[in-house]
Amino acid sequence: MPDTTLDQLLANNRQYASGQALHRSTHPGSQPIRPARRVAVVACMDARLDVEDLLGLQTGDAHVIRNAGGVVTDDVIRCLIISHHLLDTREFILIHHTRCGMLAFTDDLLKAGLEGDPAAGKLLGQATGRAFTACGHAAATPAAFHAFRGAIEPLDAPRDAKNLERLAWDVRRGISAILSHPWIPTSGADAVTVRGFVYDVDTGLLEEIAHPGPMGTIG
């Protein structure tokens, strides 16, 4: 039998990848506010990820926090602190995925394109396969887009060793950001555990990323 909640969720993932449906989509009725599985998941907003399905979660089991890339931003940290200290979650799961759009640009490239740089717009159009339309204005926000480190590649490029490495770098950075935050306990009776994964959108399987390890370079 699986030993932890996450072990059970990983077993559910293997069933999901084999074609079994585990998530029940019907309304479950009245439930407590605290997540039943005491889990919080940080995942990418990509339309090909259905977090409840791929982990076999039911309504009420977990907090699910999503953004572009599944990046551990200040707002994600805010959510995790609330999730743990007020709502008693004990396991944090980070999920990145193959073919991620965050591999197809850099922050500076996207900002330049939005501001109207034609060369940047051309590169973004080539990467995404759609006409890139500049806005022609500078803006103070967002301060960062959090594109993944490393050399950019075309949008939706198939998995290979290089882009998997880039995904792993960012997963480790996210784990490190959580573990180093003074308001997220990692020892003692109130400790949380943090583990990170890359989801393969072609197979449906999760692959765990070891931490600590390399966190990448900008070039």
C-alpha positions in Angstrom: 0.0 0.0 0.0 1.2 3.6 -0.7 2.8 5.2 2.4 1.9 8.8 2.0 -0.8 10.9 0.3 1.6 11.8 -2.5 2.4 8.1 -3.0 -1.3 7.5 -3.5 -1.6 10.4 -5.9 1.3 9.1 -7.9 -0.4 5.7 -8.1 -3.5 7.5 -9.3 -1.5 9.3 -12.0 -0.3 5.9 -13.3 -3.9 4.8 -13.5 -4.9 8.0 -15.3 -2.1 7.6 -17.8 -3.4 4.1 -18.6 -6.8 5.5 -19.4 -8.7 5.2 -16.1 -10.9 8.1 -15.0 -10.6 8.6 -11.2 -11.9 12.2 -10.7 -15.7 12.3 -10.0 -17.1 15.5 -11.6 -20.5 15.5 -9.7 -21.1 17.9 -6.9 -20.1 16.2 -3.6 -22.5 18.1 -1.3 -21.5 19.9 1.9 -17.8 19.7 2.7 -15.4 21.2 5.3 -13.2 24.1 4.3 -9.9 22.3 5.0 -8.6 20.2 2.1 -9.2 16.6 2.9 -5.8 15.4 1.6 -3.9 18.2 3.2 -2.3 18.9 -0.1 -1.6 22.1 -2.1 -0.6 21.8 -5.8 1.1 24.5 -7.8 0.7 23.9 -11.5 0.8 25.5 -14.9 -2.3 27.0 -16.4 -1.8 25.0 -19.7 -5.1 23.7 -21.0 -3.7 20.2 -21.4 -3.3 19.8 -17.6 -6.4 18.8 -15.6 -4.8 18.6 -12.2 -7.7 16.9 -10.5 -7.8 14.2 -13.2 -4.1 13.5 -13.5 -3.7 13.2 -9.7 -7.1 11.5 -9.1 -8.2 14.2 -6.8 -11.8 14.7 -5.7 -13.5 18.0 -5.0 -12.4 19.1 -1.6 -9.2 17.2 -1.5 -6.6 19.9 -2.3 -5.8 23.5 -3.0 -4.8 24.0 -6.6 -2.9 27.1 -7.5 -2.2 27.8 -11.2 -0.4 30.4 -13.2 1.6 30.5 -16.5 4.4 28.0 -16.0 3.5 26.9 -12.4 6.0 29.4 -11.2 6.6 30.0 -7.5 5.9 33.8 -7.5 5.3 36.0 -4.5 1.6 35.4 -4.9 2.1 31.6 -4.9 4.1 31.9 -1.7 1.2 34.0 -0.2 -1.2 31.3 -1.1 0.9 28.5 0.3 1.4 30.3 3.6 -2.4 30.7 3.9 -2.9 27.2 2.8 -0.6 25.7 5.4 -1.0 28.0 8.4 -4.7 28.6 8.2 -6.0 25.5 6.4 -3.6 22.8 7.5 -2.1 21.5 4.3 1.1 19.6 4.8 2.3 18.5 1.4 3.2 20.9 -1.5 3.4 19.5 -5.0 4.9 21.5 -7.9 4.0 20.5 -11.5 5.6 21.7 -14.6 5.1 20.0 -18.0 6.6 19.2 -21.3 5.9 21.4 -24.4 5.4 24.4 -22.1 5.0 27.8 -23.6 7.4 29.3 -21.0 10.2 27.7 -23.0 9.5 29.8 -26.1 10.5 33.3 -25.0 12.5 35.4 -22.6 11.2 38.2 -20.4 13.2 40.8 -22.3 12.0 39.5 -25.7 8.3 39.6 -24.8 8.6 43.0 -23.2 10.4 44.4 -26.3 7.8 42.9 -28.6 4.9 44.3 -26.6 6.6 47.8 -26.6 6.9 47.7 -30.4 10.4 46.3 -31.3 9.8 44.8 -34.8 12.7 42.3 -34.5 11.4 41.0 -31.2 7.9 40.8 -32.7 9.2 38.8 -35.6 11.0 36.3 -33.3 7.9 35.9 -31.2 5.7 35.3 -34.2 8.1 32.7 -35.5 8.2 31.0 -32.1 4.4 30.9 -31.6 3.2 30.4 -35.2 0.8 33.4 -35.0 1.1 37.0 -35.9 2.5 39.0 -33.0 0.7 42.3 -32.5 2.7 45.0 -30.6 0.9 47.3 -28.1 3.3 50.1 -28.6 3.5 51.1 -24.9 5.8 50.5 -22.0 4.3 49.3 -18.7 5.6 48.9 -15.1 3.6 45.7 -14.6 3.9 42.8 -14.7 7.4 43.3 -13.3 8.4 39.8 -14.7 6.9 37.1 -16.9 9.1 34.4 -15.3 10.1 32.7 -18.6 12.2 29.7 -18.0 16.0 30.0 -18.1 18.0 28.8 -21.1 17.9 29.2 -24.9 14.4 29.6 -26.3 12.8 27.1 -28.6 9.7 27.0 -30.8 6.3 26.9 -29.0 5.1 23.3 -28.3 8.4 21.7 -29.2 8.5 17.9 -28.4 10.3 16.8 -25.3 14.1 16.4 -25.5 16.9 16.3 -23.0 17.6 20.0 -23.2 14.1 21.3 -22.6 13.5 18.7 -19.9 16.6 20.1 -18.2 15.2 23.6 -18.4 12.0 22.5 -16.9 13.9 20.7 -14.1 15.9 23.9 -13.4 12.7 25.8 -12.8 11.1 23.1 -10.7 14.2 23.1 -8.4 14.1 26.9 -8.2 10.5 26.7 -7.1 11.2 24.1 -4.5 14.1 26.1 -3.2 12.0 29.3 -3.0 9.5 27.5 -0.9 11.9 25.7 1.4 13.9 28.9 2.1 10.9 31.1 3.0 10.9 31.9 6.7 7.2 31.5 7.1 7.0 28.0 5.6 8.3 25.5 8.2 10.4 22.6 7.0 11.2 20.9 10.4 9.4 20.2 13.6 5.8 19.1 14.2 4.4 21.7 11.8 6.7 20.9 8.9 5.6 20.7 5.3 7.1 18.6 2.5 7.8 19.9 -1.0 8.3 17.7 -4.1 8.4 18.7 -7.8 7.4 17.0 -11.0 7.3 17.3 -14.8 4.1 16.1 -16.4 4.5 14.7 -19.9 1.5 16.0 -21.9 2.0 13.2 -24.4 2.0 10.2 -22.0 0.0 11.6 -19.0 2.7 10.6 -16.6 4.5 12.6 -13.9 8.3 12.4 -13.5 9.8 13.5 -10.2 12.6 16.0 -10.3 15.4 15.5 -7.7 16.2 18.4 -5.4 18.7 19.8 -4.7 20.4 20.1 -8.1 21.3 22.5 -10.9 19.0 25.6 -11.3 20.3 26.8 -14.7 21.9 29.6 -16.5 20.4 32.6 -18.4 22.1 31.7 -21.8 
